[in-house]
Amino acid sequence: MRLLITAIVTTIALSTSVYADPELPAVRKIQFDLDQLDEAGLYGLDDGKRSLSYEFCVPNDLHTIRTVQDIDPTVIIYLQSPGRIGCSPLEVLAIGETYQPNYRDVLTTLASLDAIESIEQFWGE
């Protein structure tokens, strides 16, 4: 019985998703709680769920921008605004949405890019 319990605990530990491990550097770049989102990438009360918008900065070069847009088709690039995140003059603001298929994979893939330092919740005005 003890061996069975050990096997079950080991299986659960090994199958834990990358999103549950805040020690991974890429996950630490995501500055909002992914657990607040449901399977569809929505948060809020059942009668008022909405997508979470997020922002990040990327270098203002075509290759990097295309890479980001290939990973996340919801991303819109803003050339003139630094956003609240404070993009430098050499960067552009990127804003994406969690309401998309595999949003967690999208976010962790974006966060794994060296060009992205932080992904924060966007508070539109």
C-alpha positions as protocol buffer text, in pm:
chain_id: "A"
residue {
  index: 1
  type: MET
  ca { x: 0 y: 0 z: 0 }
}
residue {
  index: 2
  type: ARG
  ca { x: 282 y: 238 z: 90 }
}
residue {
  index: 3
  type: LEU
  ca { x: 445 y: 173 z: -246 }
}
residue {
  index: 4
  type: LEU
  ca { x: 116 y: 251 z: -425 }
}
residue {
  index: 5
  type: ILE
  ca { x: 80 y: 582 z: -242 }
}
residue {
  index: 6
  type: THR
  ca { x: 439 y: 673 z: -322 }
}
residue {
  index: 7
  type: ALA
  ca { x: 380 y: 590 z: -689 }
}
residue {
  index: 8
  type: ILE
  ca { x: 64 y: 804 z: -699 }
}
residue {
  index: 9
  type: VAL
  ca { x: 233 y: 1100 z: -530 }
}
residue {
  index: 10
  type: THR
  ca { x: 531 y: 1073 z: -766 }
}
residue {
  index: 11
  type: THR
  ca { x: 303 y: 1058 z: -1071 }
}
residue {
  index: 12
  type: ILE
  ca { x: 112 y: 1367 z: -957 }
}
residue {
  index: 13
  type: ALA
  ca { x: 433 y: 1555 z: -884 }
}
residue {
  index: 14
  type: LEU
  ca { x: 578 y: 1472 z: -1225 }
}
residue {
  index: 15
  type: SER
  ca { x: 260 y: 1562 z: -1409 }
}
residue {
  index: 16
  type: THR
  ca { x: 220 y: 1905 z: -1252 }
}
residue {
  index: 17
  type: SER
  ca { x: 204 y: 2164 z: -1527 }
}
residue {
  index: 18
  type: VAL
  ca { x: 469 y: 2427 z: -1590 }
}
residue {
  index: 19
  type: TYR
  ca { x: 218 y: 2691 z: -1482 }
}
residue {
  index: 20
  type: ALA
  ca { x: 211 y: 2569 z: -1127 }
}
residue {
  index: 21
  type: ASP
  ca { x: 586 y: 2613 z: -1077 }
}
residue {
  index: 22
  type: PRO
  ca { x: 659 y: 2978 z: -1000 }
}
residue {
  index: 23
  type: GLU
  ca { x: 1030 y: 2897 z: -976 }
}
residue {
  index: 24
  type: LEU
  ca { x: 1063 y: 2866 z: -1353 }
}
residue {
  index: 25
  type: PRO
  ca { x: 1208 y: 3193 z: -1488 }
}
residue {
  index: 26
  type: ALA
  ca { x: 955 y: 3225 z: -1770 }
}
residue {
  index: 27
  type: VAL
  ca { x: 658 y: 3189 z: -1536 }
}
residue {
  index: 28
  type: ARG
  ca { x: 802 y: 3455 z: -1305 }
}
residue {
  index: 29
  type: LYS
  ca { x: 782 y: 3704 z: -1592 }
}
residue {
  index: 30
  type: ILE
  ca { x: 402 y: 3676 z: -1588 }
}
residue {
  index: 31
  type: GLN
  ca { x: 301 y: 3937 z: -1331 }
}
residue {
  index: 32
  type: PHE
  ca { x: -62 y: 3836 z: -1278 }
}
residue {
  index: 33
  type: ASP
  ca { x: -232 y: 3533 z: -1131 }
}
residue {
  index: 34
  type: LEU
  ca { x: -307 y: 3273 z: -1398 }
}
residue {
  index: 35
  type: ASP
  ca { x: -524 y: 3084 z: -1150 }
}
residue {
  index: 36
  type: GLN
  ca { x: -790 y: 3356 z: -1172 }
}
residue {
  index: 37
  type: LEU
  ca { x: -857 y: 3248 z: -1533 }
}
residue {
  index: 38
  type: ASP
  ca { x: -1084 y: 2963 z: -1638 }
}
residue {
  index: 39
  type: GLU
  ca { x: -1015 y: 2712 z: -1916 }
}
residue {
  index: 40
  type: ALA
  ca { x: -1126 y: 2965 z: -2180 }
}
residue {
  index: 41
  type: GLY
  ca { x: -897 y: 3240 z: -2046 }
}
residue {
  index: 42
  type: LEU
  ca { x: -1180 y: 3437 z: -1883 }
}
residue {
  index: 43
  type: TYR
  ca { x: -1214 y: 3572 z: -1531 }
}
residue {
  index: 44
  type: GLY
  ca { x: -1486 y: 3723 z: -1316 }
}
residue {
  index: 45
  type: LEU
  ca { x: -1830 y: 3620 z: -1203 }
}
residue {
  index: 46
  type: ASP
  ca { x: -2026 y: 3367 z: -1407 }
}
residue {
  index: 47
  type: ASP
  ca { x: -2264 y: 3632 z: -1535 }
}
residue {
  index: 48
  type: GLY
  ca { x: -1988 y: 3876 z: -1629 }
}
residue {
  index: 49
  type: LYS
  ca { x: -1676 y: 3691 z: -1738 }
}
residue {
  index: 50
  type: ARG
  ca { x: -1424 y: 3878 z: -1947 }
}
residue {
  index: 51
  type: SER
  ca { x: -1089 y: 3833 z: -2111 }
}
residue {
  index: 52
  type: LEU
  ca { x: -777 y: 3955 z: -1935 }
}
residue {
  index: 53
  type: SER
  ca { x: -563 y: 4190 z: -2141 }
}
residue {
  index: 54
  type: TYR
  ca { x: -188 y: 4189 z: -2086 }
}
residue {
  index: 55
  type: GLU
  ca { x: 93 y: 4413 z: -2199 }
}
residue {
  index: 56
  type: PHE
  ca { x: 464 y: 4376 z: -2256 }
}
residue {
  index: 57
  type: CYS
  ca { x: 746 y: 4547 z: -2440 }
}
residue {
  index: 58
  type: VAL
  ca { x: 941 y: 4404 z: -2731 }
}
residue {
  index: 59
  type: PRO
  ca { x: 1235 y: 4542 z: -2926 }
}
residue {
  index: 60
  type: ASN
  ca { x: 1124 y: 4748 z: -3225 }
}
residue {
  index: 61
  type: ASP
  ca { x: 1256 y: 4513 z: -3491 }
}
residue {
  index: 62
  type: LEU
  ca { x: 1048 y: 4331 z: -3748 }
}
residue {
  index: 63
  type: HIS
  ca { x: 1183 y: 3983 z: -3671 }
}
residue {
  index: 64
  type: THR
  ca { x: 1096 y: 4002 z: -3301 }
}
residue {
  index: 65
  type: ILE
  ca { x: 755 y: 4155 z: -3367 }
}
residue {
  index: 66
  type: ARG
  ca { x: 673 y: 3880 z: -3619 }
}
residue {
  index: 67
  type: THR
  ca { x: 789 y: 3613 z: -3375 }
}
residue {
  index: 68
  type: VAL
  ca { x: 561 y: 3753 z: -3105 }
}
residue {
  index: 69
  type: GLN
  ca { x: 265 y: 3776 z: -3343 }
}
residue {
  index: 70
  type: ASP
  ca { x: 324 y: 3420 z: -3462 }
}
residue {
  index: 71
  type: ILE
  ca { x: 310 y: 3300 z: -3101 }
}
residue {
  index: 72
  type: ASP
  ca { x: 13 y: 3517 z: -3004 }
}
residue {
  index: 73
  type: PRO
  ca { x: -229 y: 3613 z: -3282 }
}
residue {
  index: 74
  type: THR
  ca { x: -423 y: 3842 z: -3043 }
}
residue {
  index: 75
  type: VAL
  ca { x: -126 y: 4077 z: -3000 }
}
residue {
  index: 76
  type: ILE
  ca { x: -165 y: 4432 z: -3126 }
}
residue {
  index: 77
  type: ILE
  ca { x: 153 y: 4639 z: -3156 }
}
residue {
  index: 78
  type: TYR
  ca { x: 148 y: 5007 z: -3059 }
}
residue {
  index: 79
  type: LEU
  ca { x: 442 y: 5201 z: -3202 }
}
residue {
  index: 80
  type: GLN
  ca { x: 379 y: 5534 z: -3030 }
}
residue {
  index: 81
  type: SER
  ca { x: 273 y: 5441 z: -2675 }
}
residue {
  index: 82
  type: PRO
  ca { x: 503 y: 5320 z: -2396 }
}
residue {
  index: 83
  type: GLY
  ca { x: 201 y: 5180 z: -2209 }
}
residue {
  index: 84
  type: ARG
  ca { x: 184 y: 5164 z: -1833 }
}
residue {
  index: 85
  type: ILE
  ca { x: 462 y: 4909 z: -1844 }
}
residue {
  index: 86
  type: GLY
  ca { x: 694 y: 5184 z: -1972 }
}
residue {
  index: 87
  type: CYS
  ca { x: 849 y: 5065 z: -2297 }
}
residue {
  index: 88
  type: SER
  ca { x: 1173 y: 5238 z: -2389 }
}
residue {
  index: 89
  type: PRO
  ca { x: 1213 y: 5438 z: -2712 }
}
residue {
  index: 90
  type: LEU
  ca { x: 1377 y: 5128 z: -2866 }
}
residue {
  index: 91
  type: GLU
  ca { x: 1076 y: 4909 z: -2783 }
}
residue {
  index: 92
  type: VAL
  ca { x: 713 y: 4885 z: -2888 }
}
residue {
  index: 93
  type: LEU
  ca { x: 412 y: 4810 z: -2672 }
}
residue {
  index: 94
  type: ALA
  ca { x: 236 y: 4478 z: -2730 }
}
residue {
  index: 95
  type: ILE
  ca { x: -110 y: 4405 z: -2591 }
}
residue {
  index: 96
  type: GLY
  ca { x: -269 y: 4061 z: -2605 }
}
residue {
  index: 97
  type: GLU
  ca { x: -577 y: 3880 z: -2471 }
}
residue {
  index: 98
  type: THR
  ca { x: -621 y: 3562 z: -2271 }
}
residue {
  index: 99
  type: TYR
  ca { x: -944 y: 3469 z: -2450 }
}
residue {
  index: 100
  type: GLN
  ca { x: -782 y: 3239 z: -2705 }
}
residue {
  index: 101
  type: PRO
  ca { x: -707 y: 2869 z: -2739 }
}
residue {
  index: 102
  type: ASN
  ca { x: -417 y: 2749 z: -2522 }
}
residue {
  index: 103
  type: TYR
  ca { x: -368 y: 3091 z: -2363 }
}
residue {
  index: 104
  type: ARG
  ca { x: -143 y: 2946 z: -2091 }
}
residue {
  index: 105
  type: ASP
  ca { x: 91 y: 2794 z: -2348 }
}
residue {
  index: 106
  type: VAL
  ca { x: 89 y: 3123 z: -2539 }
}
residue {
  index: 107
  type: LEU
  ca { x: 182 y: 3322 z: -2228 }
}
residue {
  index: 108
  type: THR
  ca { x: 458 y: 3089 z: -2117 }
}
residue {
  index: 109
  type: THR
  ca { x: 601 y: 3077 z: -2470 }
}
residue {
  index: 110
  type: LEU
  ca { x: 603 y: 3457 z: -2483 }
}
residue {
  index: 111
  type: ALA
  ca { x: 759 y: 3472 z: -2137 }
}
residue {
  index: 112
  type: SER
  ca { x: 1032 y: 3231 z: -2246 }
}
residue {
  index: 113
  type: LEU
  ca { x: 1155 y: 3479 z: -2508 }
}
residue {
  index: 114
  type: ASP
  ca { x: 1469 y: 3664 z: -2399 }
}
residue {
  index: 115
  type: ALA
  ca { x: 1333 y: 3981 z: -2560 }
}
residue {
  index: 116
  type: ILE
  ca { x: 1042 y: 3997 z: -2311 }
}
residue {
  index: 117
  type: GLU
  ca { x: 1127 y: 4104 z: -1957 }
}
residue {
  index: 118
  type: SER
  ca { x: 780 y: 4114 z: -1802 }
}
residue {
  index: 119
  type: ILE
  ca { x: 414 y: 4051 z: -1890 }
}
residue {
  index: 120
  type: GLU
  ca { x: 170 y: 4256 z: -1687 }
}
residue {
  index: 121
  type: GLN
  ca { x: -205 y: 4291 z: -1673 }
}
residue {
  index: 122
  type: PHE
  ca { x: -324 y: 4574 z: -1898 }
}
residue {
  index: 123
  type: TRP
  ca { x: -563 y: 4823 z: -1742 }
}
residue {
  index: 124
  type: GLY
  ca { x: -718 y: 4999 z: -2041 }
}
residue {
  index: 125
  type: GLU
  ca { x: -829 y: 5354 z: -2012 }
}
